[in-house]
């Protein structure tokens, strides 16, 4: 729409508003006046602001402000960001299949820029096929440097976005690996990459481990496959379910995962403008009756909190770790005609016992910090009578994941028939 056409439309709207004023209800009159005031503000900014401004950006900013003032979770997203968000939710997109960590300055090598590093590689992805490895430093993407001496150029997430694109397109990635003097170029062909959201393994005889990193469209089916695999390996007598750093995602996927552990009872109550909807469990889940230890932390949010609360409120699990994030609202995506979109809060959810998690979160049954503080022993603990503070040494706990260690101890108790 041209600028002239745009303002003609606003003028027509103002005329229509005036025509209806005589018969419209008071609230309609107020609405038309507000729309007219917005049109006047837009026109004034475009004609009188000190610098030229882009009309589309002004309109997007206005929409963003409107959503931002509703609540912290509602937002307006321009086309590119909206597309990437939907891809993340769907769990599949065109790309090379890597997740990047922010770069860090190395005091031992201050001249080496803080390049982002590879944290995860999707199985079967172009990155895995090309031979990229965990902890590889990404020095450039299509000959654009990712960092300069002393600082990052962009955040790691921005570089991940640059690695995405249509399947079949080419991207050149500069890689610096430990032991290499100079970076080497890798030419990758983007493909549809499925981001795995479920991991599982056997911890020890009878005890399985299932981790869910987010709830995307394939999470419930992947979780069901993982549970079946653990049962086949005789490792589903007790389960450690890891929901740490799971930011949530699709609520329906969380509900379907909970259904695998419950034969009956409420999973979650969702209350919106249309009323209250109770989601209840069905018979026949793969892990009904299996004692569950759920790991949570401050990164456990939204759909992950729904799952954790459903299992605990129904007497199916103990929570171990740290208090959760506390997000008690449901967001729905709404597509807009130009490819932009809205992420709008449309409901509040409540646990089976009727509790809201908004700004509260879940308090674990067993609180365990994410790490055990190192013990500093003055004088080296040698008993030699050295003055305090001389020759201090650090005694390492030797425990990299005390939360998981505690969960395994509880799982062993349950395996022996102890407290669940």
Secondary structure, 3 states (H helix, E strand, C coil): CCHHHHHHHHHHHHHHHHHHHCCCCHHHHHHHHHHHHHHHHHHHHHHHCCCCCCHHHHHHHHHHHHHHCCCCCCEEECHHHHHHHHHHHHCEEEECCEEEECCCCCHHHCCCCCCEEEEEECCCCHHHHHCCCCCCEEEEECCEECEECCEECCCHHHHHHHHCCCCCCEEEEEEECCCCCCCEEEEEECEEEECCCEEEEEEECCEEEEEECCECCCHHHHHHHHHHHHHHCCCCCEEEEECCCCCCECHHHHHHHHHCCCCCCEEEEEEECCEEEEEECCCCCCCCCCEEEEEECCCCCCHHHHHHHHHHHCCCEEEEECCCCCCCEEEEEEECCCCCEEEEEEEEEECCCCCECCCCCCCCCEECCCCCCCEEEHHHHCCCCCCCCCCCEEECCCCCCHHHHHHHHHHHHHHCCCCC
